[in-house]
Amino acid sequence: MPLEDHVIVEAVEEETTTKSGIILPSDNKEKPSKGKVIAVGAGKILDNGSRAPIDVAVGDIVYFTKYAPDEIDVDGNKYLVIKQSSLLAKQG
């Protein structure tokens, strides 16, 4: 289980073909990445002792900047650990 306001994410491969069949070229621009939330911490402890709520839940698809996550390896599976403040958006 992640601590405080950390979220564990499993990276999701980006689509390289649009729904209409157009193939998108790959480029080296820095762009947000996407992943599925696997686990969520309890929230950051505030100065008054209460916990700040986490805005995502297990199963959510989230977007984050390319350099935000730390990568960990658990039993041969790679996961990303990201602070909630580094998440840009969630899908749907």
Biopython code that builds the backbone (N, CA, C, O; Angstrom):
import numpy as np
from Bio.PDB.StructureBuilder import StructureBuilder

atoms = [
    (1, "MET", "N", (0.850, -1.172, 0.000)),
    (1, "MET", "CA", (0.000, 0.000, 0.000)),
    (1, "MET", "C", (0.900, 1.241, 0.000)),
    (1, "MET", "O", (1.833, 1.319, 0.799)),
    (2, "PRO", "N", (0.634, 2.209, -0.883)),
    (2, "PRO", "CA", (1.441, 3.428, -0.915)),
    (2, "PRO", "C", (1.172, 4.304, 0.311)),
    (2, "PRO", "O", (0.096, 4.244, 0.908)),
    (3, "LEU", "N", (2.152, 5.105, 0.671)),
    (3, "LEU", "CA", (2.034, 5.994, 1.819)),
    (3, "LEU", "C", (1.472, 7.350, 1.419)),
    (3, "LEU", "O", (1.650, 7.801, 0.287)),
    (4, "GLU", "N", (0.801, 7.984, 2.347)),
    (4, "GLU", "CA", (0.257, 9.340, 2.229)),
    (4, "GLU", "C", (-0.431, 9.605, 0.892)),
    (4, "GLU", "O", (-1.416, 8.944, 0.561)),
    (5, "ASP", "N", (0.087, 10.579, 0.114)),
    (5, "ASP", "CA", (-0.591, 10.980, -1.125)),
    (5, "ASP", "C", (0.053, 10.363, -2.372)),
    (5, "ASP", "O", (-0.011, 10.941, -3.457)),
    (6, "HIS", "N", (0.669, 9.195, -2.210)),
    (6, "HIS", "CA", (1.259, 8.499, -3.349)),
    (6, "HIS", "C", (0.243, 7.552, -3.979)),
    (6, "HIS", "O", (-0.628, 7.005, -3.303)),
    (7, "VAL", "N", (0.379, 7.375, -5.286)),
    (7, "VAL", "CA", (-0.508, 6.514, -6.062)),
    (7, "VAL", "C", (0.379, 5.551, -6.860)),
    (7, "VAL", "O", (1.384, 5.968, -7.436)),
    (8, "ILE", "N", (0.014, 4.278, -6.893)),
    (8, "ILE", "CA", (0.746, 3.309, -7.710)),
    (8, "ILE", "C", (-0.035, 3.093, -8.994)),
    (8, "ILE", "O", (-1.238, 2.829, -8.975)),
    (9, "VAL", "N", (0.679, 3.210, -10.116)),
    (9, "VAL", "CA", (0.062, 3.181, -11.439)),
    (9, "VAL", "C", (0.763, 2.146, -12.306)),
    (9, "VAL", "O", (1.984, 1.994, -12.251)),
    (10, "GLU", "N", (-0.019, 1.441, -13.099)),
    (10, "GLU", "CA", (0.521, 0.530, -14.112)),
    (10, "GLU", "C", (0.406, 1.257, -15.448)),
    (10, "GLU", "O", (-0.690, 1.641, -15.857)),
    (11, "ALA", "N", (1.540, 1.448, -16.132)),
    (11, "ALA", "CA", (1.549, 2.194, -17.390)),
    (11, "ALA", "C", (0.653, 1.529, -18.424)),
    (11, "ALA", "O", (0.581, 0.303, -18.507)),
    (12, "VAL", "N", (-0.028, 2.354, -19.211)),
    (12, "VAL", "CA", (-0.884, 1.891, -20.303)),
    (12, "VAL", "C", (-0.256, 2.395, -21.595)),
    (12, "VAL", "O", (0.056, 3.580, -21.720)),
    (13, "GLU", "N", (-0.074, 1.501, -22.549)),
    (13, "GLU", "CA", (0.516, 1.888, -23.828)),
    (13, "GLU", "C", (-0.416, 2.841, -24.567)),
    (13, "GLU", "O", (-1.626, 2.625, -24.625)),
    (14, "GLU", "N", (0.159, 3.889, -25.127)),
    (14, "GLU", "CA", (-0.615, 4.858, -25.893)),
    (14, "GLU", "C", (-0.984, 4.269, -27.255)),
    (14, "GLU", "O", (-0.208, 3.522, -27.851)),
    (15, "GLU", "N", (-2.157, 4.609, -27.728)),
    (15, "GLU", "CA", (-2.600, 4.189, -29.051)),
    (15, "GLU", "C", (-1.762, 4.882, -30.120)),
    (15, "GLU", "O", (-1.497, 6.079, -30.014)),
    (16, "THR", "N", (-1.346, 4.152, -31.138)),
    (16, "THR", "CA", (-0.600, 4.764, -32.236)),
    (16, "THR", "C", (-1.469, 4.886, -33.483)),
    (16, "THR", "O", (-1.039, 5.453, -34.487)),
    (17, "THR", "N", (-2.685, 4.358, -33.424)),
    (17, "THR", "CA", (-3.633, 4.450, -34.530)),
    (17, "THR", "C", (-4.939, 5.029, -34.002)),
    (17, "THR", "O", (-5.430, 4.592, -32.961)),
    (18, "THR", "N", (-5.510, 6.010, -34.708)),
    (18, "THR", "CA", (-6.772, 6.598, -34.278)),
    (18, "THR", "C", (-7.921, 5.649, -34.580)),
    (18, "THR", "O", (-7.737, 4.655, -35.282)),
    (19, "LYS", "N", (-9.096, 5.945, -34.057)),
    (19, "LYS", "CA", (-10.276, 5.109, -34.305)),
    (19, "LYS", "C", (-10.612, 5.033, -35.789)),
    (19, "LYS", "O", (-11.162, 4.036, -36.258)),
    (20, "SER", "N", (-10.281, 6.090, -36.524)),
    (20, "SER", "CA", (-10.585, 6.095, -37.960)),
    (20, "SER", "C", (-9.484, 5.434, -38.795)),
    (20, "SER", "O", (-9.570, 5.398, -40.023)),
    (21, "GLY", "N", (-8.441, 4.906, -38.118)),
    (21, "GLY", "CA", (-7.399, 4.178, -38.826)),
    (21, "GLY", "C", (-6.177, 4.991, -39.199)),
    (21, "GLY", "O", (-5.289, 4.489, -39.888)),
    (22, "ILE", "N", (-6.116, 6.229, -38.761)),
    (22, "ILE", "CA", (-4.959, 7.067, -39.074)),
    (22, "ILE", "C", (-3.815, 6.697, -38.131)),
    (22, "ILE", "O", (-3.982, 6.674, -36.912)),
    (23, "ILE", "N", (-2.657, 6.410, -38.712)),
    (23, "ILE", "CA", (-1.488, 6.064, -37.910)),
    (23, "ILE", "C", (-0.780, 7.346, -37.501)),
    (23, "ILE", "O", (-0.427, 8.170, -38.345)),
    (24, "LEU", "N", (-0.574, 7.507, -36.196)),
    (24, "LEU", "CA", (0.073, 8.700, -35.670)),
    (24, "LEU", "C", (1.579, 8.475, -35.599)),
    (24, "LEU", "O", (2.027, 7.460, -35.066)),
    (25, "PRO", "N", (2.368, 9.413, -36.133)),
    (25, "PRO", "CA", (3.817, 9.243, -36.065)),
    (25, "PRO", "C", (4.320, 9.433, -34.640)),
    (25, "PRO", "O", (3.771, 10.231, -33.880)),
    (26, "SER", "N", (5.364, 8.696, -34.285)),
    (26, "SER", "CA", (5.949, 8.902, -32.960)),
    (26, "SER", "C", (6.921, 10.064, -33.042)),
    (26, "SER", "O", (7.590, 10.264, -34.056)),
    (27, "ASP", "N", (6.990, 10.821, -31.969)),
    (27, "ASP", "CA", (7.935, 11.921, -31.925)),
    (27, "ASP", "C", (8.591, 11.937, -30.550)),
    (27, "ASP", "O", (8.163, 11.219, -29.646)),
    (28, "ASN", "N", (9.592, 12.727, -30.398)),
    (28, "ASN", "CA", (10.343, 12.760, -29.149)),
    (28, "ASN", "C", (9.950, 13.920, -28.243)),
    (28, "ASN", "O", (10.684, 14.247, -27.310)),
    (29, "LYS", "N", (8.806, 14.548, -28.500)),
    (29, "LYS", "CA", (8.352, 15.649, -27.656)),
    (29, "LYS", "C", (7.953, 15.109, -26.289)),
    (29, "LYS", "O", (7.448, 13.993, -26.161)),
    (30, "GLU", "N", (8.194, 15.940, -25.265)),
    (30, "GLU", "CA", (7.744, 15.557, -23.939)),
    (30, "GLU", "C", (6.230, 15.691, -23.902)),
    (30, "GLU", "O", (5.693, 16.752, -24.218)),
    (31, "LYS", "N", (5.543, 14.632, -23.521)),
    (31, "LYS", "CA", (4.092, 14.673, -23.471)),
    (31, "LYS", "C", (3.608, 13.843, -22.296)),
    (31, "LYS", "O", (4.349, 12.996, -21.797)),
    (32, "PRO", "N", (2.390, 14.066, -21.847)),
    (32, "PRO", "CA", (1.878, 13.291, -20.721)),
    (32, "PRO", "C", (1.799, 11.814, -21.047)),
    (32, "PRO", "O", (1.643, 11.425, -22.204)),
    (33, "SER", "N", (1.908, 11.000, -20.016)),
    (33, "SER", "CA", (1.764, 9.555, -20.141)),
    (33, "SER", "C", (0.469, 9.146, -19.450)),
    (33, "SER", "O", (-0.168, 9.948, -18.768)),
    (34, "LYS", "N", (0.093, 7.894, -19.638)),
    (34, "LYS", "CA", (-1.196, 7.407, -19.146)),
    (34, "LYS", "C", (-0.990, 6.096, -18.399)),
    (34, "LYS", "O", (-0.104, 5.314, -18.743)),
    (35, "GLY", "N", (-1.809, 5.855, -17.377)),
    (35, "GLY", "CA", (-1.717, 4.612, -16.635)),
    (35, "GLY", "C", (-2.986, 4.327, -15.853)),
    (35, "GLY", "O", (-3.854, 5.185, -15.693)),
    (36, "LYS", "N", (-3.067, 3.081, -15.367)),
    (36, "LYS", "CA", (-4.215, 2.628, -14.579)),
    (36, "LYS", "C", (-3.804, 2.579, -13.111)),
    (36, "LYS", "O", (-2.767, 2.010, -12.769)),
    (37, "VAL", "N", (-4.622, 3.177, -12.244)),
    (37, "VAL", "CA", (-4.327, 3.215, -10.808)),
    (37, "VAL", "C", (-4.506, 1.815, -10.222)),
    (37, "VAL", "O", (-5.555, 1.190, -10.376)),
    (38, "ILE", "N", (-3.455, 1.335, -9.545)),
    (38, "ILE", "CA", (-3.453, 0.010, -8.930)),
    (38, "ILE", "C", (-3.685, 0.100, -7.421)),
    (38, "ILE", "O", (-4.353, -0.757, -6.843)),
    (39, "ALA", "N", (-3.129, 1.145, -6.780)),
    (39, "ALA", "CA", (-3.288, 1.334, -5.332)),
    (39, "ALA", "C", (-3.190, 2.823, -5.015)),
    (39, "ALA", "O", (-2.546, 3.584, -5.738)),
    (40, "VAL", "N", (-3.844, 3.229, -3.912)),
    (40, "VAL", "CA", (-3.899, 4.635, -3.512)),
    (40, "VAL", "C", (-3.574, 4.737, -2.026)),
    (40, "VAL", "O", (-4.055, 3.941, -1.220)),
    (41, "GLY", "N", (-2.746, 5.730, -1.669)),
    (41, "GLY", "CA", (-2.435, 5.975, -0.266)),
    (41, "GLY", "C", (-3.631, 6.570, 0.462)),
    (41, "GLY", "O", (-4.667, 6.844, -0.144)),
    (42, "ALA", "N", (-3.477, 6.767, 1.775)),
    (42, "ALA", "CA", (-4.577, 7.268, 2.609)),
    (42, "ALA", "C", (-4.753, 8.772, 2.511)),
    (42, "ALA", "O", (-5.772, 9.296, 2.963)),
    (43, "GLY", "N", (-3.792, 9.482, 1.935)),
    (43, "GLY", "CA", (-3.870, 10.940, 1.828)),
    (43, "GLY", "C", (-2.808, 11.610, 2.670)),
    (43, "GLY", "O", (-2.373, 11.072, 3.688)),
    (44, "LYS", "N", (-2.394, 12.785, 2.241)),
    (44, "LYS", "CA", (-1.365, 13.548, 2.943)),
    (44, "LYS", "C", (-1.902, 14.041, 4.286)),
    (44, "LYS", "O", (-3.052, 14.469, 4.379)),
    (45, "ILE", "N", (-1.070, 13.979, 5.322)),
    (45, "ILE", "CA", (-1.465, 14.472, 6.638)),
    (45, "ILE", "C", (-1.291, 15.990, 6.654)),
    (45, "ILE", "O", (-0.205, 16.507, 6.392)),
    (46, "LEU", "N", (-2.365, 16.684, 6.960)),
    (46, "LEU", "CA", (-2.369, 18.148, 7.005)),
    (46, "LEU", "C", (-1.878, 18.654, 8.355)),
    (46, "LEU", "O", (-1.749, 17.877, 9.301)),
    (47, "ASP", "N", (-1.608, 19.938, 8.448)),
    (47, "ASP", "CA", (-1.115, 20.549, 9.690)),
    (47, "ASP", "C", (-2.060, 20.334, 10.870)),
    (47, "ASP", "O", (-1.610, 20.239, 12.012)),
    (48, "ASN", "N", (-3.367, 20.256, 10.607)),
    (48, "ASN", "CA", (-4.333, 20.060, 11.690)),
    (48, "ASN", "C", (-4.505, 18.594, 12.078)),
    (48, "ASN", "O", (-5.324, 18.273, 12.939)),
    (49, "GLY", "N", (-3.731, 17.694, 11.443)),
    (49, "GLY", "CA", (-3.783, 16.272, 11.784)),
    (49, "GLY", "C", (-4.747, 15.452, 10.952)),
    (49, "GLY", "O", (-4.710, 14.222, 11.001)),
    (50, "SER", "N", (-5.610, 16.105, 10.188)),
    (50, "SER", "CA", (-6.536, 15.353, 9.329)),
    (50, "SER", "C", (-5.824, 14.988, 8.027)),
    (50, "SER", "O", (-4.720, 15.468, 7.767)),
    (51, "ARG", "N", (-6.440, 14.155, 7.224)),
    (51, "ARG", "CA", (-5.861, 13.735, 5.951)),
    (51, "ARG", "C", (-6.601, 14.403, 4.793)),
    (51, "ARG", "O", (-7.827, 14.518, 4.791)),
    (52, "ALA", "N", (-5.818, 14.834, 3.816)),
    (52, "ALA", "CA", (-6.404, 15.397, 2.594)),
    (52, "ALA", "C", (-6.953, 14.242, 1.764)),
    (52, "ALA", "O", (-6.314, 13.193, 1.672)),
    (53, "PRO", "N", (-8.113, 14.416, 1.166)),
    (53, "PRO", "CA", (-8.678, 13.330, 0.354)),
    (53, "PRO", "C", (-7.871, 13.113, -0.930)),
    (53, "PRO", "O", (-7.251, 14.038, -1.453)),
    (54, "ILE", "N", (-7.894, 11.880, -1.421)),
    (54, "ILE", "CA", (-7.249, 11.528, -2.687)),
    (54, "ILE", "C", (-8.327, 11.603, -3.770)),
    (54, "ILE", "O", (-9.433, 11.096, -3.583)),
    (55, "ASP", "N", (-8.008, 12.228, -4.891)),
    (55, "ASP", "CA", (-8.979, 12.462, -5.958)),
    (55, "ASP", "C", (-9.115, 11.320, -6.959)),
    (55, "ASP", "O", (-9.926, 11.404, -7.881)),
    (56, "VAL", "N", (-8.334, 10.256, -6.792)),
    (56, "VAL", "CA", (-8.421, 9.115, -7.714)),
    (56, "VAL", "C", (-8.689, 7.847, -6.922)),
    (56, "VAL", "O", (-8.469, 7.791, -5.712)),
    (57, "ALA", "N", (-9.170, 6.826, -7.630)),
    (57, "ALA", "CA", (-9.470, 5.547, -6.995)),
    (57, "ALA", "C", (-8.863, 4.419, -7.825)),
    (57, "ALA", "O", (-8.515, 4.610, -8.991)),
    (58, "VAL", "N", (-8.742, 3.259, -7.220)),
    (58, "VAL", "CA", (-8.228, 2.085, -7.924)),
    (58, "VAL", "C", (-9.089, 1.841, -9.158)),
    (58, "VAL", "O", (-10.317, 1.852, -9.083)),
    (59, "GLY", "N", (-8.432, 1.622, -10.292)),
    (59, "GLY", "CA", (-9.127, 1.379, -11.550)),
    (59, "GLY", "C", (-9.223, 2.601, -12.447)),
    (59, "GLY", "O", (-9.473, 2.462, -13.645)),
    (60, "ASP", "N", (-9.028, 3.809, -11.892)),
    (60, "ASP", "CA", (-9.062, 5.036, -12.704)),
    (60, "ASP", "C", (-7.900, 5.045, -13.693)),
    (60, "ASP", "O", (-6.824, 4.522, -13.403)),
    (61, "ILE", "N", (-8.123, 5.640, -14.858)),
    (61, "ILE", "CA", (-7.060, 5.901, -15.823)),
    (61, "ILE", "C", (-6.628, 7.341, -15.604)),
    (61, "ILE", "O", (-7.451, 8.255, -15.651)),
    (62, "VAL", "N", (-5.325, 7.546, -15.362)),
    (62, "VAL", "CA", (-4.798, 8.880, -15.063)),
    (62, "VAL", "C", (-3.714, 9.275, -16.064)),
    (62, "VAL", "O", (-3.085, 8.428, -16.699)),
    (63, "TYR", "N", (-3.520, 10.579, -16.183)),
    (63, "TYR", "CA", (-2.484, 11.146, -17.044)),
    (63, "TYR", "C", (-1.475, 11.877, -16.159)),
    (63, "TYR", "O", (-1.850, 12.530, -15.185)),
    (64, "PHE", "N", (-0.207, 11.762, -16.505)),
    (64, "PHE", "CA", (0.854, 12.376, -15.718)),
    (64, "PHE", "C", (2.006, 12.744, -16.643)),
    (64, "PHE", "O", (2.112, 12.220, -17.752)),
    (65, "THR", "N", (2.873, 13.654, -16.182)),
    (65, "THR", "CA", (4.001, 14.047, -17.010)),
    (65, "THR", "C", (5.022, 12.919, -17.090)),
    (65, "THR", "O", (5.114, 12.076, -16.198)),
    (66, "LYS", "N", (5.765, 12.923, -18.146)),
    (66, "LYS", "CA", (6.712, 11.847, -18.441)),
    (66, "LYS", "C", (7.729, 11.624, -17.322)),
    (66, "LYS", "O", (8.098, 10.483, -17.047)),
    (67, "TYR", "N", (8.185, 12.694, -16.674)),
    (67, "TYR", "CA", (9.244, 12.567, -15.681)),
    (67, "TYR", "C", (8.749, 12.566, -14.235)),
    (67, "TYR", "O", (9.569, 12.586, -13.317)),
    (68, "ALA", "N", (7.442, 12.543, -14.005)),
    (68, "ALA", "CA", (6.897, 12.594, -12.648)),
    (68, "ALA", "C", (7.091, 11.302, -11.858)),
    (68, "ALA", "O", (7.423, 11.374, -10.675)),
    (69, "PRO", "N", (6.899, 10.117, -12.459)),
    (69, "PRO", "CA", (6.886, 8.905, -11.637)),
    (69, "PRO", "C", (8.273, 8.350, -11.312)),
    (69, "PRO", "O", (9.250, 8.577, -12.027)),
    (70, "ASP", "N", (8.312, 7.613, -10.201)),
    (70, "ASP", "CA", (9.452, 6.766, -9.860)),
    (70, "ASP", "C", (9.039, 5.351, -10.224)),
    (70, "ASP", "O", (7.908, 4.946, -9.952)),
    (71, "GLU", "N", (9.936, 4.598, -10.832)),
    (71, "GLU", "CA", (9.614, 3.238, -11.266)),
    (71, "GLU", "C", (10.062, 2.244, -10.207)),
    (71, "GLU", "O", (11.164, 2.347, -9.668)),
    (72, "ILE", "N", (9.188, 1.271, -9.914)),
    (72, "ILE", "CA", (9.548, 0.181, -9.006)),
    (72, "ILE", "C", (9.262, -1.139, -9.703)),
    (72, "ILE", "O", (8.431, -1.211, -10.609)),
    (73, "ASP", "N", (9.958, -2.179, -9.270)),
    (73, "ASP", "CA", (9.785, -3.520, -9.834)),
    (73, "ASP", "C", (9.322, -4.437, -8.711)),
    (73, "ASP", "O", (10.024, -4.602, -7.713)),
    (74, "VAL", "N", (8.143, -5.035, -8.869)),
    (74, "VAL", "CA", (7.594, -5.947, -7.874)),
    (74, "VAL", "C", (7.324, -7.278, -8.554)),
    (74, "VAL", "O", (6.448, -7.379, -9.413)),
    (75, "ASP", "N", (8.072, -8.287, -8.170)),
    (75, "ASP", "CA", (7.924, -9.633, -8.731)),
    (75, "ASP", "C", (7.984, -9.625, -10.254)),
    (75, "ASP", "O", (7.210, -10.328, -10.905)),
    (76, "GLY", "N", (8.886, -8.846, -10.826)),
    (76, "GLY", "CA", (9.055, -8.793, -12.274)),
    (76, "GLY", "C", (8.085, -7.870, -12.998)),
    (76, "GLY", "O", (8.186, -7.706, -14.214)),
    (77, "ASN", "N", (7.153, -7.268, -12.280)),
    (77, "ASN", "CA", (6.210, -6.318, -12.886)),
    (77, "ASN", "C", (6.656, -4.900, -12.558)),
    (77, "ASN", "O", (7.022, -4.603, -11.421)),
    (78, "LYS", "N", (6.623, -4.019, -13.570)),
    (78, "LYS", "CA", (7.033, -2.632, -13.363)),
    (78, "LYS", "C", (5.809, -1.768, -13.070)),
    (78, "LYS", "O", (4.808, -1.816, -13.785)),
    (79, "TYR", "N", (5.914, -0.973, -11.999)),
    (79, "TYR", "CA", (4.870, -0.051, -11.602)),
    (79, "TYR", "C", (5.472, 1.335, -11.426)),
    (79, "TYR", "O", (6.685, 1.483, -11.279)),
    (80, "LEU", "N", (4.619, 2.339, -11.443)),
    (80, "LEU", "CA", (5.039, 3.719, -11.259)),
    (80, "LEU", "C", (4.454, 4.247, -9.957)),
    (80, "LEU", "O", (3.285, 4.007, -9.658)),
    (81, "VAL", "N", (5.259, 4.962, -9.186)),
    (81, "VAL", "CA", (4.794, 5.592, -7.952)),
    (81, "VAL", "C", (4.786, 7.097, -8.204)),
    (81, "VAL", "O", (5.813, 7.685, -8.544)),
    (82, "ILE", "N", (3.618, 7.712, -8.034)),
    (82, "ILE", "CA", (3.438, 9.116, -8.377)),
    (82, "ILE", "C", (2.724, 9.826, -7.224)),
    (82, "ILE", "O", (1.767, 9.295, -6.659)),
    (83, "LYS", "N", (3.194, 11.027, -6.879)),
    (83, "LYS", "CA", (2.470, 11.836, -5.891)),
    (83, "LYS", "C", (1.198, 12.360, -6.558)),
    (83, "LYS", "O", (1.195, 12.662, -7.752)),
    (84, "GLN", "N", (0.130, 12.464, -5.788)),
    (84, "GLN", "CA", (-1.132, 12.949, -6.344)),
    (84, "GLN", "C", (-0.966, 14.309, -7.023)),
    (84, "GLN", "O", (-1.621, 14.577, -8.031)),
    (85, "SER", "N", (-0.107, 15.161, -6.490)),
    (85, "SER", "CA", (0.086, 16.494, -7.065)),
    (85, "SER", "C", (0.729, 16.448, -8.452)),
    (85, "SER", "O", (0.685, 17.444, -9.174)),
    (86, "SER", "N", (1.322, 15.324, -8.843)),
    (86, "SER", "CA", (1.929, 15.178, -10.173)),
    (86, "SER", "C", (0.958, 14.610, -11.198)),
    (86, "SER", "O", (1.292, 14.518, -12.379)),
    (87, "LEU", "N", (-0.247, 14.225, -10.762)),
    (87, "LEU", "CA", (-1.251, 13.741, -11.703)),
    (87, "LEU", "C", (-1.897, 14.935, -12.391)),
    (87, "LEU", "O", (-2.229, 15.924, -11.737)),
    (88, "LEU", "N", (-2.074, 14.852, -13.689)),
    (88, "LEU", "CA", (-2.630, 15.964, -14.460)),
    (88, "LEU", "C", (-4.145, 15.859, -14.631)),
    (88, "LEU", "O", (-4.857, 16.862, -14.574)),
    (89, "ALA", "N", (-4.630, 14.631, -14.843)),
    (89, "ALA", "CA", (-6.059, 14.441, -15.112)),
    (89, "ALA", "C", (-6.406, 12.973, -14.946)),
    (89, "ALA", "O", (-5.531, 12.109, -14.895)),
    (90, "LYS", "N", (-7.703, 12.711, -14.863)),
    (90, "LYS", "CA", (-8.171, 11.333, -14.913)),
    (90, "LYS", "C", (-9.219, 11.206, -15.995)),
    (90, "LYS", "O", (-9.942, 12.156, -16.293)),
    (91, "GLN", "N", (-9.295, 10.035, -16.575)),
    (91, "GLN", "CA", (-10.208, 9.808, -17.693)),
    (91, "GLN", "C", (-11.600, 9.500, -17.174)),
    (91, "GLN", "O", (-11.775, 8.767, -16.201)),
    (92, "GLY", "N", (-12.590, 10.081, -17.849)),
    (92, "GLY", "CA", (-13.969, 9.750, -17.667)),
    (92, "GLY", "C", (-14.652, 10.153, -16.466)),
    (92, "GLY", "O", (-15.839, 9.870, -16.306)),
]
sb = StructureBuilder()
sb.init_structure("model")
sb.init_model(0)
sb.init_chain("A")
sb.init_seg("    ")
for serial, (resi, resn, name, xyz) in enumerate(atoms, 1):
    if name == "N":
        sb.init_residue(resn, " ", resi, " ")
    sb.init_atom(name, np.array(xyz, "f"), 0.0, 1.0, " ", f" {name:<3s}", serial, name[0])
structure = sb.get_structure()
